[in-house]
Amino acid sequence: MLILLTLAALFLAFAVFCMFGLPYMLMGPRMFDQLAERRDQQVMAGALLAAAISLVLAPFFVPGLISDGSRVQVMAETLTGFIGRA
């Protein structure tokens, strides 16, 4: 799991570099001036931000997805704060 998360972080960093770093090296600061006007770049920046957030949150949710029913219940109670069994 750690290897997959590290690989995902590496790919995400490369994607961010391709989207922001490379154009910044070629165009300079005016690249960010055009970001406010171009909707496609805003959507891509939002998608990269969502991918980064989901990568950070993945270790918290993965154990509940790959475990048996009793462990999922414990994880759900821990995440929601509701501890009470019927």
Contact map, one row per residue, 1 for C-alpha under 8 A:
11111000000000000000000000000000000000000000000000000000000000000000000000000000000000
11111100000000000000000000000000000000000000000000000000000000000000000000000000000000
11111110000000000000000000000000000000000000000000000000000000000000000000000000000000
11111111000000000000000000000000000000000000000000000000000000000000000000000000000000
11111111100000000000000000000000000000000000000000000010000000000000000000000000000000
01111111110000000000000000000000000000000000000000000000000000000000000000000000000000
00111111111000000000000000000000000000000000000000000000000000000000000000000000000000
00011111111100000000000000000000000000000000000000000010000000000000000000000000000000
00001111111110000000000000000000000000000000000000010010000000000000000000000000000000
00000111111111000000000000000000000000000000000000000000000000000000000000000000000000
00000011111111100000000000000000000000000000000000000000000000000000000000000000000000
00000001111111110000000000000000000000000000000100110000000000000000000000000000000000
00000000111111111000000000000000000000000000000000000000000000000000000000000000000000
00000000011111111100000000000000000000000000000000000000000000000000000000000000000000
00000000001111111110000000000000000000000000000100000000000000000000000000000000000000
00000000000111111111100000000000000000000000000100000000000000000000000000000000000000
00000000000011111111110000000000000000000000000000000000000000000000000000000000000000
00000000000001111111111000000000000000000000000000000000000000000000000000000000000000
00000000000000111111111000000000000000000000000000000000000000000000000000000000000000
00000000000000011111111100000000000000000000000000000000000000000000000000000000000000
00000000000000011111111110000000000000000000000000000000000000000000000000000000000000
00000000000000001111111111000000000000000000000000000000000000000000000000000000000000
00000000000000000111111111110010000000000000000000000000000000000000000000000000000000
00000000000000000001111111111011000000000000000000000000000000000000000000000000000000
00000000000000000000111111110000000000000000000000000000000000000000000000000000000000
00000000000000000000011111110000000000000000000000000000000000000000000000000000000000
00000000000000000000001111111110000000000000000000000000000000000000000000000000000000
00000000000000000000001111111110000000000000000000000000000000000000000000000000000000
00000000000000000000000100111111100000000000000000000000000000000000000000000000000000
00000000000000000000000000111111110000000000000000000000000000000000000000000000000000
00000000000000000000001100111111111000000000000000000000000000000000000000000000000000
00000000000000000000000100001111111100000000000000000000000000000000000000000000000000
00000000000000000000000000001111111110000000000000000000000000000000000000000000000000
00000000000000000000000000000111111111000000000000000000000000000000000000000000000000
00000000000000000000000000000011111111101100000000000000000000000000000000000000000000
00000000000000000000000000000001111111100100000000000000000000000000000000000000000000
00000000000000000000000000000000111111100000000000000000000000000000000000000000000000
00000000000000000000000000000000011111111100000000000000000000000000000000000000000000
00000000000000000000000000000000001111111110000000000000000000000000000000000000000000
00000000000000000000000000000000000001111111000000000000000000000000000000000000000000
00000000000000000000000000000000001001111111100000000000000000000000000000000000000000
00000000000000000000000000000000001101111111110000000000000000000000000000000000000000
00000000000000000000000000000000000000111111111000000000000000000000000000000000000000
00000000000000000000000000000000000000011111111100000000000000000000000000000000000000
00000000000000000000000000000000000000001111111110000000000000000000000000000000000000
00000000000000000000000000000000000000000111111111000000000000000000000000000000000000
00000000000000000000000000000000000000000011111111100000000000000000000000000000000000
00000000000100110000000000000000000000000001111111110000000000000000000000000000000000
00000000000000000000000000000000000000000000111111111000000000000000000000000000000000
00000000000000000000000000000000000000000000011111111100000000000000000000000000000000
00000000000100000000000000000000000000000000001111111110000000000000000000000000000000
00000000100100000000000000000000000000000000000111111111000000000000000000000000000000
00000000000000000000000000000000000000000000000011111111100000000000000000000000000000
00000000000000000000000000000000000000000000000001111111110000000000000000000000000000
00001001100000000000000000000000000000000000000000111111111000000000000000000000000000
00000000000000000000000000000000000000000000000000011111111000000000000000000000000000
00000000000000000000000000000000000000000000000000001111111110000000000000000000000000
00000000000000000000000000000000000000000000000000000111111111000000000000000000000000
00000000000000000000000000000000000000000000000000000011111111100000000000000000000000
00000000000000000000000000000000000000000000000000000000111111100000000000000000000000
00000000000000000000000000000000000000000000000000000000111111111000000000000000000000
00000000000000000000000000000000000000000000000000000000011111111100000000000000000000
00000000000000000000000000000000000000000000000000000000001111111110000000000000000000
00000000000000000000000000000000000000000000000000000000000011111110001100110000000000
00000000000000000000000000000000000000000000000000000000000011111110000100000000000000
00000000000000000000000000000000000000000000000000000000000001111111000000000000000000
00000000000000000000000000000000000000000000000000000000000000111111101100000000000000
00000000000000000000000000000000000000000000000000000000000000000111111100000000000000
00000000000000000000000000000000000000000000000000000000000000000011111110000000000000
00000000000000000000000000000000000000000000000000000000000000000001111111000000000000
00000000000000000000000000000000000000000000000000000000000000010011111111100000000000
00000000000000000000000000000000000000000000000000000000000000011011111111110000000000
00000000000000000000000000000000000000000000000000000000000000000000111111111000000000
00000000000000000000000000000000000000000000000000000000000000000000011111111100000000
00000000000000000000000000000000000000000000000000000000000000010000001111111110000000
00000000000000000000000000000000000000000000000000000000000000010000000111111111000000
00000000000000000000000000000000000000000000000000000000000000000000000011111111111000
00000000000000000000000000000000000000000000000000000000000000000000000001111111111000
00000000000000000000000000000000000000000000000000000000000000000000000000111111100000
00000000000000000000000000000000000000000000000000000000000000000000000000011111110000
00000000000000000000000000000000000000000000000000000000000000000000000000001111111000
00000000000000000000000000000000000000000000000000000000000000000000000000001101111100
00000000000000000000000000000000000000000000000000000000000000000000000000001100111110
00000000000000000000000000000000000000000000000000000000000000000000000000000000011111
00000000000000000000000000000000000000000000000000000000000000000000000000000000001111
00000000000000000000000000000000000000000000000000000000000000000000000000000000000111
